[in-house]
Amino acid sequence: MRRDAAKLYIDYLMPIASLKIKGRAVLAPMAGVADTAFRLLALKYGAGMVYSELISADGLVRRNDKTLELIRIREEERPFGIQIFGSDPSVMSEAAAMVSQAGPDLIDLNFGCPVRKVIQRGAGSALLKDLPLLRRIVRSVVRQADRPVTAKIRSGWSERSIVAEEAARIVEEEGGQAVTVHARPRSMKFQGEADWTVIARVKEAVSIPVIGNGDVFSPEDAGRMLDETGCDAVMIGRGAMGRPWIFEEVNAFLRNGRYRLLSAEARIDVCLAHYGLALEMLEPERAVREMRKHIGWYVKGLHGSHRLRKTVFEMDDPVQVESCLRDFQRSLKKED
């Protein structure tokens, strides 16, 4: 990537209706991962925007307590999008009205989730097999919502059914203000290599902002996706798990063509900060359970990480978990 072009990438403010997103990297809405604590960290390290975890429209309209908890917003989380999924236009419309009252900066419609329990309900990426229904959903939500509506799609249902361009046009025609494209069909789930040419074709097909998604695991990946597809921003999901600082790295790379690698000890500092946020927001036992997977991602590849994961995954006491992490950090310093 040319350095002169890189500065334009990071200084540009991506407009989604009246909302302006700073920077070129946003955090993906990951169920069971992108909770409040993780979102706050991503924003601290330079994410341009964060999203809620994937939220069921049916759960919202039924006033399910756990689902309603997912649409609570902290002001420091902005810019913040709430992503909902469902297959019934009227239910999606009612859910959008409830979400609007919660006050997000935008409402995102999920047409890309490949998980079986979602597609069995005709939602997520299953809607890429029924574009007329997808159109009715977008139309009903746009009419009801009092803030920008966006959508996330996959390239298609299968490699033989790539419909991303048509789906993106529908989103735009029905009033959607941006579209995110995960460059894999549902049949691939998260396997194989994402086909970024699909993102480039969608960018050519619509005039609304296009966010690219799929196989962005490094700042270099982000720069290549922007260069090769012309997309307006990149969405990072798995690449941010255990690495919320990846947004800071991407921003530095797009500005200067280089970035600073975080030391092993500093990685544990971020993990401990994440753990502290989790303890502030959740009951201690739940915080410990939720953090186990995150701790595993933070320490992946570090010497002694296998032993640490095994120990932490057997712990229930919050103080013991923190002590274990600090002991591990001290062992890393000794190795230096």
KOLLO-779642 format. One record per residue (C-alpha): residue in one letter; residue number from 1; x, y, z. Coordinates in steps of 0.25 Angstrom, whole numbers, plus 5000, padded with zeros to 4 digits. Layout:
<keses>
<kese residuo="A" num="NUM" u="X" v="Y" w="Z"/>
...
</keses>
This chain:
<keses>
<kese residuo="M" num="1" u="5000" v="5000" w="5000"/>
<kese residuo="R" num="2" u="5005" v="5014" w="4996"/>
<kese residuo="R" num="3" u="5008" v="5022" w="5009"/>
<kese residuo="D" num="4" u="5002" v="5035" w="5002"/>
<kese residuo="A" num="5" u="4989" v="5027" w="5000"/>
<kese residuo="A" num="6" u="4989" v="5022" w="5014"/>
<kese residuo="K" num="7" u="4987" v="5035" w="5021"/>
<kese residuo="L" num="8" u="4975" v="5038" w="5013"/>
<kese residuo="Y" num="9" u="4970" v="5024" w="5018"/>
<kese residuo="I" num="10" u="4971" v="5028" w="5033"/>
<kese residuo="D" num="11" u="4967" v="5042" w="5032"/>
<kese residuo="Y" num="12" u="4954" v="5040" w="5024"/>
<kese residuo="L" num="13" u="4941" v="5040" w="5032"/>
<kese residuo="M" num="14" u="4932" v="5030" w="5027"/>
<kese residuo="P" num="15" u="4918" v="5036" w="5026"/>
<kese residuo="I" num="16" u="4906" v="5027" w="5029"/>
<kese residuo="A" num="17" u="4894" v="5036" w="5028"/>
<kese residuo="S" num="18" u="4898" v="5048" w="5037"/>
<kese residuo="L" num="19" u="4907" v="5039" w="5046"/>
<kese residuo="K" num="20" u="4922" v="5040" w="5043"/>
<kese residuo="I" num="21" u="4931" v="5028" w="5046"/>
<kese residuo="K" num="22" u="4945" v="5032" w="5049"/>
<kese residuo="G" num="23" u="4956" v="5022" w="5044"/>
<kese residuo="R" num="24" u="4955" v="5010" w="5035"/>
<kese residuo="A" num="25" u="4953" v="4999" w="5044"/>
<kese residuo="V" num="26" u="4941" v="4995" w="5052"/>
<kese residuo="L" num="27" u="4938" v="4983" w="5062"/>
<kese residuo="A" num="28" u="4929" v="4972" w="5057"/>
<kese residuo="P" num="29" u="4916" v="4968" w="5065"/>
<kese residuo="M" num="30" u="4920" v="4955" w="5071"/>
<kese residuo="A" num="31" u="4911" v="4947" w="5080"/>
<kese residuo="G" num="32" u="4917" v="4943" w="5092"/>
<kese residuo="V" num="33" u="4930" v="4951" w="5090"/>
<kese residuo="A" num="34" u="4927" v="4966" w="5087"/>
<kese residuo="D" num="35" u="4920" v="4969" w="5101"/>
<kese residuo="T" num="36" u="4921" v="4983" w="5107"/>
<kese residuo="A" num="37" u="4935" v="4980" w="5113"/>
<kese residuo="F" num="38" u="4941" v="4976" w="5100"/>
<kese residuo="R" num="39" u="4934" v="4987" w="5092"/>
<kese residuo="L" num="40" u="4940" v="4998" w="5102"/>
<kese residuo="L" num="41" u="4954" v="4992" w="5100"/>
<kese residuo="A" num="42" u="4952" v="4992" w="5085"/>
<kese residuo="L" num="43" u="4948" v="5007" w="5085"/>
<kese residuo="K" num="44" u="4960" v="5010" w="5095"/>
<kese residuo="Y" num="45" u="4969" v="5004" w="5084"/>
<kese residuo="G" num="46" u="4963" v="5012" w="5073"/>
<kese residuo="A" num="47" u="4951" v="5004" w="5067"/>
<kese residuo="G" num="48" u="4943" v="5014" w="5059"/>
<kese residuo="M" num="49" u="4930" v="5007" w="5063"/>
<kese residuo="V" num="50" u="4925" v="4995" w="5071"/>
<kese residuo="Y" num="51" u="4912" v="4987" w="5070"/>
<kese residuo="S" num="52" u="4904" v="4979" w="5080"/>
<kese residuo="E" num="53" u="4904" v="4964" w="5080"/>
<kese residuo="L" num="54" u="4895" v="4958" w="5071"/>
<kese residuo="I" num="55" u="4881" v="4960" w="5076"/>
<kese residuo="S" num="56" u="4868" v="4952" w="5073"/>
<kese residuo="A" num="57" u="4856" v="4961" w="5069"/>
<kese residuo="D" num="58" u="4847" v="4950" w="5074"/>
<kese residuo="G" num="59" u="4853" v="4951" w="5088"/>
<kese residuo="L" num="60" u="4852" v="4966" w="5088"/>
<kese residuo="V" num="61" u="4837" v="4966" w="5085"/>
<kese residuo="R" num="62" u="4834" v="4955" w="5095"/>
<kese residuo="R" num="63" u="4841" v="4964" w="5105"/>
<kese residuo="N" num="64" u="4851" v="4953" w="5109"/>
<kese residuo="D" num="65" u="4860" v="4959" w="5120"/>
<kese residuo="K" num="66" u="4873" v="4954" w="5115"/>
<kese residuo="T" num="67" u="4870" v="4959" w="5101"/>
<kese residuo="L" num="68" u="4866" v="4973" w="5106"/>
<kese residuo="E" num="69" u="4879" v="4973" w="5114"/>
<kese residuo="L" num="70" u="4887" v="4973" w="5101"/>
<kese residuo="I" num="71" u="4881" v="4986" w="5096"/>
<kese residuo="R" num="72" u="4885" v="4994" w="5108"/>
<kese residuo="I" num="73" u="4895" v="5005" w="5104"/>
<kese residuo="R" num="74" u="4906" v="5012" w="5111"/>
<kese residuo="E" num="75" u="4909" v="5026" w="5106"/>
<kese residuo="E" num="76" u="4924" v="5023" w="5105"/>
<kese residuo="E" num="77" u="4921" v="5012" w="5095"/>
<kese residuo="R" num="78" u="4918" v="5021" w="5084"/>
<kese residuo="P" num="79" u="4918" v="5021" w="5072"/>
<kese residuo="F" num="80" u="4909" v="5008" w="5075"/>
<kese residuo="G" num="81" u="4900" v="5000" w="5066"/>
<kese residuo="I" num="82" u="4890" v="4989" w="5070"/>
<kese residuo="Q" num="83" u="4889" v="4977" w="5061"/>
<kese residuo="I" num="84" u="4876" v="4969" w="5061"/>
<kese residuo="F" num="85" u="4872" v="4957" w="5053"/>
<kese residuo="G" num="86" u="4859" v="4950" w="5050"/>
<kese residuo="S" num="87" u="4850" v="4946" w="5038"/>
<kese residuo="D" num="88" u="4837" v="4952" w="5040"/>
<kese residuo="P" num="89" u="4836" v="4967" w="5035"/>
<kese residuo="S" num="90" u="4825" v="4971" w="5045"/>
<kese residuo="V" num="91" u="4834" v="4965" w="5057"/>
<kese residuo="M" num="92" u="4846" v="4972" w="5051"/>
<kese residuo="S" num="93" u="4839" v="4985" w="5050"/>
<kese residuo="E" num="94" u="4834" v="4984" w="5065"/>
<kese residuo="A" num="95" u="4848" v="4980" w="5069"/>
<kese residuo="A" num="96" u="4853" v="4992" w="5062"/>
<kese residuo="A" num="97" u="4844" v="5001" w="5069"/>
<kese residuo="M" num="98" u="4848" v="4996" w="5082"/>
<kese residuo="V" num="99" u="4863" v="4997" w="5078"/>
<kese residuo="S" num="100" u="4861" v="5011" w="5074"/>
<kese residuo="Q" num="101" u="4856" v="5015" w="5088"/>
<kese residuo="A" num="102" u="4869" v="5009" w="5093"/>
<kese residuo="G" num="103" u="4876" v="5020" w="5086"/>
<kese residuo="P" num="104" u="4887" v="5014" w="5077"/>
<kese residuo="D" num="105" u="4894" v="5021" w="5066"/>
<kese residuo="L" num="106" u="4889" v="5011" w="5056"/>
<kese residuo="I" num="107" u="4881" v="4998" w="5054"/>
<kese residuo="D" num="108" u="4888" v="4987" w="5047"/>
<kese residuo="L" num="109" u="4881" v="4976" w="5040"/>
<kese residuo="N" num="110" u="4887" v="4962" w="5040"/>
<kese residuo="F" num="111" u="4886" v="4955" w="5027"/>
<kese residuo="G" num="112" u="4899" v="4947" w="5029"/>
<kese residuo="C" num="113" u="4899" v="4938" w="5041"/>
<kese residuo="P" num="114" u="4902" v="4924" w="5037"/>
<kese residuo="V" num="115" u="4899" v="4917" w="5051"/>
<kese residuo="R" num="116" u="4889" v="4906" w="5049"/>
<kese residuo="K" num="117" u="4879" v="4911" w="5060"/>
<kese residuo="V" num="118" u="4878" v="4924" w="5053"/>
<kese residuo="I" num="119" u="4876" v="4919" w="5039"/>
<kese residuo="Q" num="120" u="4866" v="4908" w="5044"/>
<kese residuo="R" num="121" u="4857" v="4920" w="5047"/>
<kese residuo="G" num="122" u="4859" v="4926" w="5033"/>
<kese residuo="A" num="123" u="4868" v="4937" w="5038"/>
<kese residuo="G" num="124" u="4882" v="4941" w="5036"/>
<kese residuo="S" num="125" u="4888" v="4936" w="5023"/>
<kese residuo="A" num="126" u="4876" v="4928" w="5020"/>
<kese residuo="L" num="127" u="4870" v="4941" w="5015"/>
<kese residuo="L" num="128" u="4880" v="4941" w="5004"/>
<kese residuo="K" num="129" u="4871" v="4930" w="4998"/>
<kese residuo="D" num="130" u="4859" v="4938" w="4999"/>
<kese residuo="L" num="131" u="4862" v="4952" w="4994"/>
<kese residuo="P" num="132" u="4848" v="4957" w="4993"/>
<kese residuo="L" num="133" u="4846" v="4954" w="5008"/>
<kese residuo="L" num="134" u="4860" v="4961" w="5011"/>
<kese residuo="R" num="135" u="4854" v="4973" w="5003"/>
<kese residuo="R" num="136" u="4841" v="4973" w="5011"/>
<kese residuo="I" num="137" u="4849" v="4972" w="5024"/>
<kese residuo="V" num="138" u="4858" v="4984" w="5021"/>
<kese residuo="R" num="139" u="4846" v="4992" w="5016"/>
<kese residuo="S" num="140" u="4838" v="4990" w="5029"/>
<kese residuo="V" num="141" u="4850" v="4993" w="5038"/>
<kese residuo="V" num="142" u="4854" v="5006" w="5030"/>
<kese residuo="R" num="143" u="4839" v="5011" w="5031"/>
<kese residuo="Q" num="144" u="4839" v="5008" w="5046"/>
<kese residuo="A" num="145" u="4853" v="5012" w="5051"/>
<kese residuo="D" num="146" u="4856" v="5027" w="5054"/>
<kese residuo="R" num="147" u="4871" v="5025" w="5051"/>
<kese residuo="P" num="148" u="4880" v="5020" w="5040"/>
<kese residuo="V" num="149" u="4878" v="5005" w="5036"/>
<kese residuo="T" num="150" u="4889" v="4997" w="5031"/>
<kese residuo="A" num="151" u="4891" v="4982" w="5028"/>
<kese residuo="K" num="152" u="4901" v="4971" w="5028"/>
<kese residuo="I" num="153" u="4901" v="4960" w="5017"/>
<kese residuo="R" num="154" u="4910" v="4949" w="5013"/>
<kese residuo="S" num="155" u="4913" v="4947" w="4998"/>
<kese residuo="G" num="156" u="4902" v="4937" w="4997"/>
<kese residuo="W" num="157" u="4896" v="4924" w="5002"/>
<kese residuo="S" num="158" u="4906" v="4915" w="4994"/>
<kese residuo="E" num="159" u="4918" v="4916" w="4985"/>
<kese residuo="R" num="160" u="4908" v="4914" w="4973"/>
<kese residuo="S" num="161" u="4898" v="4924" w="4978"/>
<kese residuo="I" num="162" u="4906" v="4938" w="4980"/>
<kese residuo="V" num="163" u="4896" v="4949" w="4982"/>
<kese residuo="A" num="164" u="4903" v="4959" w="4989"/>
<kese residuo="E" num="165" u="4902" v="4970" w="4978"/>
<kese residuo="E" num="166" u="4887" v="4968" w="4977"/>
<kese residuo="A" num="167" u="4885" v="4967" w="4992"/>
<kese residuo="A" num="168" u="4893" v="4980" w="4994"/>
<kese residuo="R" num="169" u="4885" v="4987" w="4983"/>
<kese residuo="I" num="170" u="4872" v="4983" w="4991"/>
<kese residuo="V" num="171" u="4877" v="4989" w="5004"/>
<kese residuo="E" num="172" u="4880" v="5002" w="4997"/>
<kese residuo="E" num="173" u="4867" v="5003" w="4989"/>
<kese residuo="E" num="174" u="4859" v="5001" w="5002"/>
<kese residuo="G" num="175" u="4866" v="5012" w="5009"/>
<kese residuo="G" num="176" u="4878" v="5005" w="5016"/>
<kese residuo="Q" num="177" u="4890" v="5014" w="5018"/>
<kese residuo="A" num="178" u="4902" v="5004" w="5018"/>
<kese residuo="V" num="179" u="4905" v="4990" w="5015"/>
<kese residuo="T" num="180" u="4915" v="4980" w="5021"/>
<kese residuo="V" num="181" u="4919" v="4969" w="5013"/>
<kese residuo="H" num="182" u="4926" v="4956" w="5019"/>
<kese residuo="A" num="183" u="4933" v="4950" w="5006"/>
<kese residuo="R" num="184" u="4929" v="4936" w="5008"/>
<kese residuo="P" num="185" u="4916" v="4928" w="5005"/>
<kese residuo="R" num="186" u="4908" v="4922" w="5017"/>
<kese residuo="S" num="187" u="4913" v="4908" w="5012"/>
<kese residuo="M" num="188" u="4927" v="4912" w="5016"/>
<kese residuo="K" num="189" u="4924" v="4917" w="5029"/>
<kese residuo="F" num="190" u="4938" v="4922" w="5034"/>
<kese residuo="Q" num="191" u="4946" v="4912" w="5026"/>
<kese residuo="G" num="192" u="4954" v="4914" w="5014"/>
<kese residuo="E" num="193" u="4959" v="4927" w="5008"/>
<kese residuo="A" num="194" u="4949" v="4939" w="5007"/>
<kese residuo="D" num="195" u="4947" v="4944" w="4993"/>
<kese residuo="W" num="196" u="4950" v="4959" w="4994"/>
<kese residuo="T" num="197" u="4946" v="4961" w="4979"/>
<kese residuo="V" num="198" u="4931" v="4960" w="4984"/>
<kese residuo="I" num="199" u="4933" v="4972" w="4993"/>
<kese residuo="A" num="200" u="4939" v="4980" w="4981"/>
<kese residuo="R" num="201" u="4927" v="4976" w="4972"/>
<kese residuo="V" num="202" u="4917" v="4981" w="4983"/>
<kese residuo="K" num="203" u="4925" v="4994" w="4984"/>
<kese residuo="E" num="204" u="4923" v="4996" w="4969"/>
<kese residuo="A" num="205" u="4908" v="4992" w="4970"/>
<kese residuo="V" num="206" u="4904" v="5002" w="4981"/>
<kese residuo="S" num="207" u="4906" v="5017" w="4985"/>
<kese residuo="I" num="208" u="4904" v="5015" w="5000"/>
<kese residuo="P" num="209" u="4917" v="5012" w="5008"/>
<kese residuo="V" num="210" u="4922" v="4997" w="5008"/>
<kese residuo="I" num="211" u="4929" v="4991" w="5019"/>
<kese residuo="G" num="212" u="4938" v="4979" w="5016"/>
<kese residuo="N" num="213" u="4939" v="4967" w="5025"/>
<kese residuo="G" num="214" u="4946" v="4953" w="5025"/>
<kese residuo="D" num="215" u="4961" v="4949" w="5027"/>
<kese residuo="V" num="216" u="4965" v="4962" w="5033"/>
<kese residuo="F" num="217" u="4975" v="4957" w="5044"/>
<kese residuo="S" num="218" u="4986" v="4968" w="5043"/>
<kese residuo="P" num="219" u="4988" v="4983" w="5039"/>
<kese residuo="E" num="220" u="4994" v="4978" w="5026"/>
<kese residuo="D" num="221" u="4981" v="4970" w="5023"/>
<kese residuo="A" num="222" u="4973" v="4983" w="5026"/>
<kese residuo="G" num="223" u="4982" v="4991" w="5016"/>
<kese residuo="R" num="224" u="4981" v="4980" w="5005"/>
<kese residuo="M" num="225" u="4966" v="4979" w="5007"/>
<kese residuo="L" num="226" u="4964" v="4994" w="5005"/>
<kese residuo="D" num="227" u="4973" v="4995" w="4993"/>
<kese residuo="E" num="228" u="4968" v="4983" w="4986"/>
<kese residuo="T" num="229" u="4953" v="4985" w="4988"/>
<kese residuo="G" num="230" u="4951" v="5000" w="4989"/>
<kese residuo="C" num="231" u="4942" v="4998" w="5002"/>
<kese residuo="D" num="232" u="4940" v="5009" w="5011"/>
<kese residuo="A" num="233" u="4944" v="5002" w="5024"/>
<kese residuo="V" num="234" u="4948" v="4988" w="5029"/>
<kese residuo="M" num="235" u="4941" v="4980" w="5040"/>
<kese residuo="I" num="236" u="4949" v="4972" w="5049"/>
<kese residuo="G" num="237" u="4943" v="4960" w="5056"/>
<kese residuo="R" num="238" u="4952" v="4948" w="5059"/>
<kese residuo="G" num="239" u="4965" v="4956" w="5057"/>
<kese residuo="A" num="240" u="4961" v="4964" w="5069"/>
<kese residuo="M" num="241" u="4959" v="4953" w="5079"/>
<kese residuo="G" num="242" u="4969" v="4954" w="5089"/>
<kese residuo="R" num="243" u="4975" v="4966" w="5082"/>
<kese residuo="P" num="244" u="4966" v="4978" w="5084"/>
<kese residuo="W" num="245" u="4978" v="4986" w="5081"/>
<kese residuo="I" num="246" u="4978" v="4982" w="5066"/>
<kese residuo="F" num="247" u="4970" v="4995" w="5063"/>
<kese residuo="E" num="248" u="4981" v="5003" w="5069"/>
<kese residuo="E" num="249" u="4991" v="4995" w="5060"/>
<kese residuo="V" num="250" u="4982" v="4997" w="5048"/>
<kese residuo="N" num="251" u="4981" v="5012" w="5050"/>
<kese residuo="A" num="252" u="4996" v="5013" w="5051"/>
<kese residuo="F" num="253" u="4999" v="5005" w="5039"/>
<kese residuo="L" num="254" u="4989" v="5013" w="5031"/>
<kese residuo="R" num="255" u="4995" v="5026" w="5035"/>
<kese residuo="N" num="256" u="5010" v="5023" w="5035"/>
<kese residuo="G" num="257" u="5012" v="5009" w="5028"/>
<kese residuo="R" num="258" u="5017" v="5003" w="5041"/>
<kese residuo="Y" num="259" u="5012" v="5000" w="5055"/>
<kese residuo="R" num="260" u="5017" v="4995" w="5069"/>
<kese residuo="L" num="261" u="5016" v="4981" w="5073"/>
<kese residuo="L" num="262" u="5011" v="4979" w="5087"/>
<kese residuo="S" num="263" u="5020" v="4971" w="5097"/>
<kese residuo="A" num="264" u="5015" v="4959" w="5103"/>
<kese residuo="E" num="265" u="5015" v="4966" w="5117"/>
<kese residuo="A" num="266" u="5007" v="4977" w="5111"/>
<kese residuo="R" num="267" u="4997" v="4967" w="5105"/>
<kese residuo="I" num="268" u="4994" v="4962" w="5119"/>
<kese residuo="D" num="269" u="4992" v="4976" w="5124"/>
<kese residuo="V" num="270" u="4981" v="4978" w="5114"/>
<kese residuo="C" num="271" u="4975" v="4964" w="5118"/>
<kese residuo="L" num="272" u="4975" v="4969" w="5133"/>
<kese residuo="A" num="273" u="4969" v="4982" w="5129"/>
<kese residuo="H" num="274" u="4958" v="4974" w="5121"/>
<kese residuo="Y" num="275" u="4956" v="4965" w="5133"/>
<kese residuo="G" num="276" u="4954" v="4977" w="5142"/>
<kese residuo="L" num="277" u="4944" v="4983" w="5133"/>
<kese residuo="A" num="278" u="4936" v="4969" w="5133"/>
<kese residuo="L" num="279" u="4936" v="4969" w="5148"/>
<kese residuo="E" num="280" u="4931" v="4983" w="5149"/>
<kese residuo="M" num="281" u="4919" v="4979" w="5140"/>
<kese residuo="L" num="282" u="4916" v="4965" w="5143"/>
<kese residuo="E" num="283" u="4914" v="4956" w="5155"/>
<kese residuo="P" num="284" u="4927" v="4951" w="5159"/>
<kese residuo="E" num="285" u="4924" v="4936" w="5156"/>
<kese residuo="R" num="286" u="4919" v="4940" w="5142"/>
<kese residuo="A" num="287" u="4931" v="4949" w="5140"/>
<kese residuo="V" num="288" u="4940" v="4938" w="5142"/>
<kese residuo="R" num="289" u="4932" v="4929" w="5133"/>
<kese residuo="E" num="290" u="4931" v="4939" w="5122"/>
<kese residuo="M" num="291" u="4946" v="4943" w="5123"/>
<kese residuo="R" num="292" u="4951" v="4928" w="5121"/>
<kese residuo="K" num="293" u="4951" v="4928" w="5106"/>
<kese residuo="H" num="294" u="4956" v="4942" w="5105"/>
<kese residuo="I" num="295" u="4968" v="4939" w="5114"/>
<kese residuo="G" num="296" u="4971" v="4927" w="5105"/>
<kese residuo="W" num="297" u="4971" v="4936" w="5093"/>
<kese residuo="Y" num="298" u="4980" v="4947" w="5100"/>
<kese residuo="V" num="299" u="4991" v="4936" w="5104"/>
<kese residuo="K" num="300" u="4991" v="4928" w="5091"/>
<kese residuo="G" num="301" u="5005" v="4925" w="5086"/>
<kese residuo="L" num="302" u="5012" v="4930" w="5099"/>
<kese residuo="H" num="303" u="5021" v="4921" w="5106"/>
<kese residuo="G" num="304" u="5013" v="4913" w="5117"/>
<kese residuo="S" num="305" u="5000" v="4917" w="5111"/>
<kese residuo="H" num="306" u="4994" v="4903" w="5111"/>
<kese residuo="R" num="307" u="4997" v="4901" w="5126"/>
<kese residuo="L" num="308" u="4991" v="4914" w="5129"/>
<kese residuo="R" num="309" u="4978" v="4912" w="5121"/>
<kese residuo="K" num="310" u="4976" v="4898" w="5128"/>
<kese residuo="T" num="311" u="4978" v="4905" w="5142"/>
<kese residuo="V" num="312" u="4969" v="4917" w="5139"/>
<kese residuo="F" num="313" u="4958" v="4908" w="5133"/>
<kese residuo="E" num="314" u="4957" v="4900" w="5146"/>
<kese residuo="M" num="315" u="4956" v="4913" w="5155"/>
<kese residuo="D" num="316" u="4943" v="4919" w="5160"/>
<kese residuo="D" num="317" u="4949" v="4929" w="5170"/>
<kese residuo="P" num="318" u="4951" v="4943" w="5163"/>
<kese residuo="V" num="319" u="4963" v="4947" w="5172"/>
<kese residuo="Q" num="320" u="4970" v="4934" w="5169"/>
<kese residuo="V" num="321" u="4969" v="4936" w="5154"/>
<kese residuo="E" num="322" u="4975" v="4950" w="5155"/>
<kese residuo="S" num="323" u="4986" v="4945" w="5163"/>
<kese residuo="C" num="324" u="4989" v="4934" w="5153"/>
<kese residuo="L" num="325" u="4989" v="4944" w="5142"/>
<kese residuo="R" num="326" u="4999" v="4953" w="5150"/>
<kese residuo="D" num="327" u="5008" v="4940" w="5153"/>
<kese residuo="F" num="328" u="5008" v="4937" w="5138"/>
<kese residuo="Q" num="329" u="5012" v="4951" w="5134"/>
<kese residuo="R" num="330" u="5024" v="4951" w="5144"/>
<kese residuo="S" num="331" u="5028" v="4938" w="5138"/>
<kese residuo="L" num="332" u="5028" v="4945" w="5124"/>
<kese residuo="K" num="333" u="5037" v="4956" w="5130"/>
<kese residuo="K" num="334" u="5047" v="4946" w="5135"/>
<kese residuo="E" num="335" u="5048" v="4940" w="5122"/>
<kese residuo="D" num="336" u="5052" v="4953" w="5116"/>
</keses>
